[in-house]
């Protein structure tokens, strides 16, 4: 690992670095203890006094030695046996110096080996961590599938996979339920709309009946938009998408062209700065995302207000920014903007949307591996920014074929559009 990598690991409190440090410290302590014990034993050995040799012992050791030489032999054996302190001091320091060099050298090598071994042992935990990070990015399709001998880490990885499997099945079942319920509800709503239109077009229909029919059609249209929004949210949350070459700038241009009439009716001035922003993604979902943002910016605005749409291409992401004027939003309200069925207008105005607009925007952005962010403006309104990666459908998520779910297209003569749900429908 490079020095910057070690510094980063130290700042993050890397478990691998801590294990290596503990291993190296234990080795240095053990090596220092062995070296000190060795030095003490050497000193003790050099200070050991041998017993003096008596004449009788000398005679037994050397029986053939003549008596005249025994005195000289005794003097030779019993001469000063004390070790020179200067020589002893030098030998001990030589032992300590070179022993320390050896301990430090071997300790450095052992610490490096400990770094490699700890990395090998912690590799399964790193795989679990990466999978958990991908799951945190709303990707439940990823599995660890750890290939390792039976043990504690293998058991943990298998338990984590089983938990992800249950969560994936739960969310998939929830999405299927929402989609199926929405489809089932669309049929009676379509029937209600037909019956109301037939009653309104009868020759003997009174003015009051026609007024009542218009109100019922508006309520029916709002319910249809809510159902279409639920379908879009279920589809984006499930990760079902196509990955095709798409230009975010052209999608924004198309959406603005369709929204021009509603902007004029609301007295809103729409401007744009659209640069080419090619990326890989689902054109239908990305158009839905853009439409929700633009409709939100127009709907939650005031007469004479403005809407500005910007697309640009960054180094590794396409960026869509929708800015509008409108009611002031406290910073404390920002975290709740993307919650389903949450409308800021519950406190400042009458409800105009379904409360799913920004939830759908965030779900589509996450499906594409991107993010959506809302920033309140000082004088009122929002800066809504969506950042999408250029070439990946989402973290750990492969592009899938389309499901039979289809969003309702705009009907001639009706104000029902493709998920006209509220944006700052917070």
Number of C-alpha atoms within 10 A of each C-alpha: 9 7 8 9 10 13 14 12 16 14 9 10 11 14 14 21 19 15 17 22 15 14 19 21 14 14 19 20 13 14 19 17 12 14 19 16 11 16 18 12 12 15 14 10 10 12 15 11 10 9 8 12 15 12 14 11 12 16 16 11 11 12 12 9 13 10 12 8 10 18 13 11 18 17 12 11 14 14 10 8 13 11 12 10 10 8 9 15 12 11 15 15 12 12 16 17 11 12 19 17 11 14 19 16 12 15 21 15 13 17 22 15 15 20 21 15 15 18 18 12 13 15 14 19 17 12 16 21 13 14 23 19 13 19 17 11 17 20 24 26 19 18 22 17 13 17 9 11 9 8 8 8 18 17 14 15 21 15 12 17 20 13 14 21 15 12 14 17 14 12 15 17 13 14 20 16 13 18 21 14 14 19 17 12 14 16 11 11 17 14 11 15 19 13 12 19 16 12 15 20 11 10 7 9 12 11 10 10 14 17 12 13 20 15 12 16 21 15 13 18 20 21 17 23 24 22 26 26 28 26 26 28 24 25 26 23 22 23 24 20 24 19 18 14 14 19 19 28 23 17 21 23 17 14 19 20 9 11 16 15 12 13 22 14 9 16 16 23 16 20 13 16 13 17 16 13 20 18 23 20 27 22 19 14 23 21 18 24 27 25 26 27 29 27 23 23 30 29 21 24 21 16 15 11 19 20 21 17 24 17 25 18 19 13 7 12 18 24 23 25 22 21 25 27 24 21 19 14 19 12 11 8 11 16 11 15 24 25 17 18 17 22 26 21 17 12 8 11 11 10 15 18 25 24 26 30 36 29 31 32 28 23 26 29 24 23 30 30 23 23 19 21 18 20 15 20 18 10 11 15 24 26 19 22 19 23 22 30 21 23 18 19 27 22 22 17 20 15 18 12 10 12 9 6 14 12 19 17 11 12 10 8 6 10 14 21 18 19 30 24 30 32 33 31 28 25
